[in-house]
Amino acid sequence: MSIDFNLYLITDRKQTKLPLPEAVRLALKGGVRAIQLRERDLPVRELLALAQEIRTLTRKFNAKLFINDRVDIAVAVDADGVHLGHQSMPPEAVRKIVGMKMLIGVSTHNLQEAQSAETGGADFITYGPVYLTPSKVGLGAPVGPESIKNTVNSINIPVFGLGGIKSGNINHVLDSGAYGISMISEIFVSDDIESKAREIVAKVNKAITTVMR
């Protein structure tokens, strides 16, 4: 299974004015092709029901669905992948469960963690926080785009910049060599999620095309 997306949208139902499935539907309609369901405070049955609903949406739009942390739910809804944090099962253990049927993403915050994720069999990583962001308080100081460049040059799997990425700094992150970007609030807090998603997708695609020239 390939990493055929450059924008990785992470959910936070508390940041959108709409029910999460509707917000996700609008983002997918706007061109987003990878969703990470990250609602860690939900009881398991509620999370499973939500995952099933969003799985239906991602299939409709030919998009990938990743489940944060919960390998069991990822398997239950036939997700495309699972995303692991520093307190999750390590990627090598998850690989024994899912085999090569799923992609494995891992959250990292420094070069050592990035290298460890690659060694453990991760298919890609998120790396950050790149910029200061309220959602990543407690994960240390922002790493900045220069740190992304160093990480990209040190590992061989795709790196997605994460943390404080907004419309105005997408180019800086992708110019550093990142494969793509991850975001939450820039799209989900918008009053017009579909239009904002379309705008971000266009900026990402343009920036990647420019970098490849």
Secondary structure by P-SEA (a helix, b strand, c coil): ccccccbbbbbbcccccccaaaaaaaaaaacccbbbbccccccaaaaaaaaaaaaaaaaaacbbbbbcccaaaaaaacccbbbbccccccaaaaaaaccccbbbbbbbccaaaaaaaaaacccbbbbcccccccccccccccccaaaaaaaaaccccbbbbbcccccccaaaaaaaccccccccccccccccaaaaaaaaaaaaaaaaaaaac
